[in-house]
Amino acid sequence: MVDFRGRRRPPRGRAAPDAAAAHPTPAPDEARALDEAIGDIDWHVFAPGTERTTVDAPSGPLAHVAAGPADGPRVLLIPGATGSKEDFVLMMPVFVAAGYRVESYDLAGQYESDGAGPEHLVPPRERYDEQLFLDDLFAVLGRGSAPAHVLGYSFAGTLAQLAMVSRPELFASLTLLSAPPEPGQAFHGVKIIGPVSDLAPAKVGAGLMIWGIRRNFNRVRPGRIAFVRERFARTRRASVDDIIGLMMETPDLREAVRAVPVPKLVAVGEHDLWPIESHAAFATAIGADLAVYPTGHSPCETTPHQLTRDMLALFVRSGYTA
């Protein structure tokens, strides 16, 4: 990886290679031990001091949370399809402790942003399309200082790449968490179901995914599955259907993403939906580091300390640190 430190002027004169010394990250074994000690938690509950607000976005009101010093370097964590800001409950306090301003929000149509949708656009549209999610993301980024460290989770990984290619000045670094590693029909590369993924339209595929999550085939803890089922009760089914449709037409952004001179990280679980070989090839293609954790599709939930440790190291290379 090229070290871009010093290529861009840090805000308020606070960038420092020495910042890592002021906020040392846990050693690998310590981070893993912290992750292994995670119990069954209440996923509704954010750490004390977390601020709940609403972003007025083009598609409507988006539920938003933020924590940490108002003048700290920004970290924006974007959830994927059927997800929400609560997916990052365990990561946010670690960033705050390191001096960062960390934020997240629910995508339009998802959980507490269920009131946001294409009917609010001017002029109104019928579908949750790529541009809707992209314009909403720019509305969130526009609420604070730039550039920001951005993480896109699963579908939001593609969304974050689109945003960075369009507005690179808004990005200090890019982390792609369990993001589709191949363009086109992203589900072709998914283990087991890939060969038959063309046989079902987006609505059927979304239905099967929701059914599997609700049935808890991933065997998550009781507190987690209870929260997930509650979240589904608020999430608009149309938003999930449309996102799955978008993932079946994932754009090829590899060369454009590689050309943006910010540090990048591809972070995945060793039991992710897509094979590690595909993620490794993707990381090479975009000039990113690759981090693999002993988990599945959701390292933000199951290995948050290891993921946050690696992101903090990425931030140091960007020159935008606390």
Secondary structure as a PSIPRED ss2 file (coil, helix, strand):
# PSIPRED VFORMAT (PSIPRED V4.0)

   1 M C   1.000  0.000  0.000
   2 V C   1.000  0.000  0.000
   3 D C   1.000  0.000  0.000
   4 F C   1.000  0.000  0.000
   5 R C   1.000  0.000  0.000
   6 G C   1.000  0.000  0.000
   7 R C   1.000  0.000  0.000
   8 R C   1.000  0.000  0.000
   9 R C   1.000  0.000  0.000
  10 P C   1.000  0.000  0.000
  11 P H   0.000  1.000  0.000
  12 R H   0.000  1.000  0.000
  13 G H   0.000  1.000  0.000
  14 R C   1.000  0.000  0.000
  15 A C   1.000  0.000  0.000
  16 A C   1.000  0.000  0.000
  17 P C   1.000  0.000  0.000
  18 D C   1.000  0.000  0.000
  19 A H   0.000  1.000  0.000
  20 A H   0.000  1.000  0.000
  21 A H   0.000  1.000  0.000
  22 A H   0.000  1.000  0.000
  23 H C   1.000  0.000  0.000
  24 P C   1.000  0.000  0.000
  25 T C   1.000  0.000  0.000
  26 P C   1.000  0.000  0.000
  27 A C   1.000  0.000  0.000
  28 P H   0.000  1.000  0.000
  29 D H   0.000  1.000  0.000
  30 E H   0.000  1.000  0.000
  31 A H   0.000  1.000  0.000
  32 R H   0.000  1.000  0.000
  33 A H   0.000  1.000  0.000
  34 L H   0.000  1.000  0.000
  35 D H   0.000  1.000  0.000
  36 E H   0.000  1.000  0.000
  37 A C   1.000  0.000  0.000
  38 I C   1.000  0.000  0.000
  39 G C   1.000  0.000  0.000
  40 D C   1.000  0.000  0.000
  41 I C   1.000  0.000  0.000
  42 D C   1.000  0.000  0.000
  43 W C   1.000  0.000  0.000
  44 H C   1.000  0.000  0.000
  45 V C   1.000  0.000  0.000
  46 F C   1.000  0.000  0.000
  47 A C   1.000  0.000  0.000
  48 P C   1.000  0.000  0.000
  49 G C   1.000  0.000  0.000
  50 T C   1.000  0.000  0.000
  51 E E   0.000  0.000  1.000
  52 R E   0.000  0.000  1.000
  53 T E   0.000  0.000  1.000
  54 T E   0.000  0.000  1.000
  55 V E   0.000  0.000  1.000
  56 D E   0.000  0.000  1.000
  57 A E   0.000  0.000  1.000
  58 P C   1.000  0.000  0.000
  59 S C   1.000  0.000  0.000
  60 G E   0.000  0.000  1.000
  61 P E   0.000  0.000  1.000
  62 L E   0.000  0.000  1.000
  63 A E   0.000  0.000  1.000
  64 H E   0.000  0.000  1.000
  65 V E   0.000  0.000  1.000
  66 A E   0.000  0.000  1.000
  67 A E   0.000  0.000  1.000
  68 G C   1.000  0.000  0.000
  69 P C   1.000  0.000  0.000
  70 A C   1.000  0.000  0.000
  71 D C   1.000  0.000  0.000
  72 G C   1.000  0.000  0.000
  73 P C   1.000  0.000  0.000
  74 R E   0.000  0.000  1.000
  75 V E   0.000  0.000  1.000
  76 L E   0.000  0.000  1.000
  77 L E   0.000  0.000  1.000
  78 I E   0.000  0.000  1.000
  79 P C   1.000  0.000  0.000
  80 G C   1.000  0.000  0.000
  81 A C   1.000  0.000  0.000
  82 T C   1.000  0.000  0.000
  83 G C   1.000  0.000  0.000
  84 S C   1.000  0.000  0.000
  85 K H   0.000  1.000  0.000
  86 E H   0.000  1.000  0.000
  87 D H   0.000  1.000  0.000
  88 F H   0.000  1.000  0.000
  89 V C   1.000  0.000  0.000
  90 L C   1.000  0.000  0.000
  91 M C   1.000  0.000  0.000
  92 M H   0.000  1.000  0.000
  93 P H   0.000  1.000  0.000
  94 V H   0.000  1.000  0.000
  95 F H   0.000  1.000  0.000
  96 V H   0.000  1.000  0.000
  97 A H   0.000  1.000  0.000
  98 A C   1.000  0.000  0.000
  99 G C   1.000  0.000  0.000
 100 Y C   1.000  0.000  0.000
 101 R E   0.000  0.000  1.000
 102 V E   0.000  0.000  1.000
 103 E E   0.000  0.000  1.000
 104 S E   0.000  0.000  1.000
 105 Y E   0.000  0.000  1.000
 106 D C   1.000  0.000  0.000
 107 L C   1.000  0.000  0.000
 108 A C   1.000  0.000  0.000
 109 G C   1.000  0.000  0.000
 110 Q C   1.000  0.000  0.000
 111 Y H   0.000  1.000  0.000
 112 E H   0.000  1.000  0.000
 113 S H   0.000  1.000  0.000
 114 D C   1.000  0.000  0.000
 115 G C   1.000  0.000  0.000
 116 A C   1.000  0.000  0.000
 117 G C   1.000  0.000  0.000
 118 P H   0.000  1.000  0.000
 119 E H   0.000  1.000  0.000
 120 H H   0.000  1.000  0.000
 121 L C   1.000  0.000  0.000
 122 V C   1.000  0.000  0.000
 123 P C   1.000  0.000  0.000
 124 P C   1.000  0.000  0.000
 125 R C   1.000  0.000  0.000
 126 E C   1.000  0.000  0.000
 127 R C   1.000  0.000  0.000
 128 Y C   1.000  0.000  0.000
 129 D C   1.000  0.000  0.000
 130 E H   0.000  1.000  0.000
 131 Q H   0.000  1.000  0.000
 132 L H   0.000  1.000  0.000
 133 F H   0.000  1.000  0.000
 134 L H   0.000  1.000  0.000
 135 D H   0.000  1.000  0.000
 136 D H   0.000  1.000  0.000
 137 L H   0.000  1.000  0.000
 138 F H   0.000  1.000  0.000
 139 A H   0.000  1.000  0.000
 140 V H   0.000  1.000  0.000
 141 L H   0.000  1.000  0.000
 142 G C   1.000  0.000  0.000
 143 R C   1.000  0.000  0.000
 144 G C   1.000  0.000  0.000
 145 S C   1.000  0.000  0.000
 146 A C   1.000  0.000  0.000
 147 P C   1.000  0.000  0.000
 148 A E   0.000  0.000  1.000
 149 H E   0.000  0.000  1.000
 150 V E   0.000  0.000  1.000
 151 L E   0.000  0.000  1.000
 152 G E   0.000  0.000  1.000
 153 Y E   0.000  0.000  1.000
 154 S C   1.000  0.000  0.000
 155 F H   0.000  1.000  0.000
 156 A H   0.000  1.000  0.000
 157 G H   0.000  1.000  0.000
 158 T H   0.000  1.000  0.000
 159 L H   0.000  1.000  0.000
 160 A H   0.000  1.000  0.000
 161 Q H   0.000  1.000  0.000
 162 L H   0.000  1.000  0.000
 163 A H   0.000  1.000  0.000
 164 M H   0.000  1.000  0.000
 165 V H   0.000  1.000  0.000
 166 S H   0.000  1.000  0.000
 167 R C   1.000  0.000  0.000
 168 P H   0.000  1.000  0.000
 169 E H   0.000  1.000  0.000
 170 L H   0.000  1.000  0.000
 171 F E   0.000  0.000  1.000
 172 A E   0.000  0.000  1.000
 173 S E   0.000  0.000  1.000
 174 L E   0.000  0.000  1.000
 175 T E   0.000  0.000  1.000
 176 L E   0.000  0.000  1.000
 177 L E   0.000  0.000  1.000
 178 S C   1.000  0.000  0.000
 179 A C   1.000  0.000  0.000
 180 P C   1.000  0.000  0.000
 181 P C   1.000  0.000  0.000
 182 E C   1.000  0.000  0.000
 183 P C   1.000  0.000  0.000
 184 G E   0.000  0.000  1.000
 185 Q C   1.000  0.000  0.000
 186 A H   0.000  1.000  0.000
 187 F H   0.000  1.000  0.000
 188 H H   0.000  1.000  0.000
 189 G H   0.000  1.000  0.000
 190 V C   1.000  0.000  0.000
 191 K C   1.000  0.000  0.000
 192 I C   1.000  0.000  0.000
 193 I C   1.000  0.000  0.000
 194 G H   0.000  1.000  0.000
 195 P H   0.000  1.000  0.000
 196 V H   0.000  1.000  0.000
 197 S H   0.000  1.000  0.000
 198 D H   0.000  1.000  0.000
 199 L H   0.000  1.000  0.000
 200 A C   1.000  0.000  0.000
 201 P C   1.000  0.000  0.000
 202 A H   0.000  1.000  0.000
 203 K H   0.000  1.000  0.000
 204 V H   0.000  1.000  0.000
 205 G H   0.000  1.000  0.000
 206 A H   0.000  1.000  0.000
 207 G H   0.000  1.000  0.000
 208 L H   0.000  1.000  0.000
 209 M H   0.000  1.000  0.000
 210 I H   0.000  1.000  0.000
 211 W H   0.000  1.000  0.000
 212 G H   0.000  1.000  0.000
 213 I H   0.000  1.000  0.000
 214 R H   0.000  1.000  0.000
 215 R C   1.000  0.000  0.000
 216 N C   1.000  0.000  0.000
 217 F C   1.000  0.000  0.000
 218 N C   1.000  0.000  0.000
 219 R C   1.000  0.000  0.000
 220 V C   1.000  0.000  0.000
 221 R C   1.000  0.000  0.000
 222 P H   0.000  1.000  0.000
 223 G H   0.000  1.000  0.000
 224 R H   0.000  1.000  0.000
 225 I H   0.000  1.000  0.000
 226 A H   0.000  1.000  0.000
 227 F H   0.000  1.000  0.000
 228 V H   0.000  1.000  0.000
 229 R H   0.000  1.000  0.000
 230 E H   0.000  1.000  0.000
 231 R H   0.000  1.000  0.000
 232 F H   0.000  1.000  0.000
 233 A H   0.000  1.000  0.000
 234 R H   0.000  1.000  0.000
 235 T C   1.000  0.000  0.000
 236 R C   1.000  0.000  0.000
 237 R H   0.000  1.000  0.000
 238 A H   0.000  1.000  0.000
 239 S H   0.000  1.000  0.000
 240 V H   0.000  1.000  0.000
 241 D H   0.000  1.000  0.000
 242 D H   0.000  1.000  0.000
 243 I H   0.000  1.000  0.000
 244 I H   0.000  1.000  0.000
 245 G H   0.000  1.000  0.000
 246 L H   0.000  1.000  0.000
 247 M H   0.000  1.000  0.000
 248 M C   1.000  0.000  0.000
 249 E C   1.000  0.000  0.000
 250 T E   0.000  0.000  1.000
 251 P C   1.000  0.000  0.000
 252 D C   1.000  0.000  0.000
 253 L C   1.000  0.000  0.000
 254 R H   0.000  1.000  0.000
 255 E H   0.000  1.000  0.000
 256 A H   0.000  1.000  0.000
 257 V H   0.000  1.000  0.000
 258 R H   0.000  1.000  0.000
 259 A H   0.000  1.000  0.000
 260 V C   1.000  0.000  0.000
 261 P C   1.000  0.000  0.000
 262 V C   1.000  0.000  0.000
 263 P C   1.000  0.000  0.000
 264 K E   0.000  0.000  1.000
 265 L E   0.000  0.000  1.000
 266 V E   0.000  0.000  1.000
 267 A E   0.000  0.000  1.000
 268 V E   0.000  0.000  1.000
 269 G E   0.000  0.000  1.000
 270 E C   1.000  0.000  0.000
 271 H C   1.000  0.000  0.000
 272 D C   1.000  0.000  0.000
 273 L C   1.000  0.000  0.000
 274 W C   1.000  0.000  0.000
 275 P C   1.000  0.000  0.000
 276 I H   0.000  1.000  0.000
 277 E H   0.000  1.000  0.000
 278 S H   0.000  1.000  0.000
 279 H H   0.000  1.000  0.000
 280 A H   0.000  1.000  0.000
 281 A H   0.000  1.000  0.000
 282 F H   0.000  1.000  0.000
 283 A H   0.000  1.000  0.000
 284 T H   0.000  1.000  0.000
 285 A H   0.000  1.000  0.000
 286 I H   0.000  1.000  0.000
 287 G C   1.000  0.000  0.000
 288 A C   1.000  0.000  0.000
 289 D E   0.000  0.000  1.000
 290 L E   0.000  0.000  1.000
 291 A E   0.000  0.000  1.000
 292 V E   0.000  0.000  1.000
 293 Y E   0.000  0.000  1.000
 294 P C   1.000  0.000  0.000
 295 T C   1.000  0.000  0.000
 296 G C   1.000  0.000  0.000
 297 H C   1.000  0.000  0.000
 298 S C   1.000  0.000  0.000
 299 P H   0.000  1.000  0.000
 300 C H   0.000  1.000  0.000
 301 E H   0.000  1.000  0.000
 302 T H   0.000  1.000  0.000
 303 T C   1.000  0.000  0.000
 304 P H   0.000  1.000  0.000
 305 H H   0.000  1.000  0.000
 306 Q H   0.000  1.000  0.000
 307 L H   0.000  1.000  0.000
 308 T H   0.000  1.000  0.000
 309 R H   0.000  1.000  0.000
 310 D H   0.000  1.000  0.000
 311 M H   0.000  1.000  0.000
 312 L H   0.000  1.000  0.000
 313 A H   0.000  1.000  0.000
 314 L H   0.000  1.000  0.000
 315 F H   0.000  1.000  0.000
 316 V H   0.000  1.000  0.000
 317 R H   0.000  1.000  0.000
 318 S H   0.000  1.000  0.000
 319 G C   1.000  0.000  0.000
 320 Y C   1.000  0.000  0.000
 321 T C   1.000  0.000  0.000
 322 A C   1.000  0.000  0.000
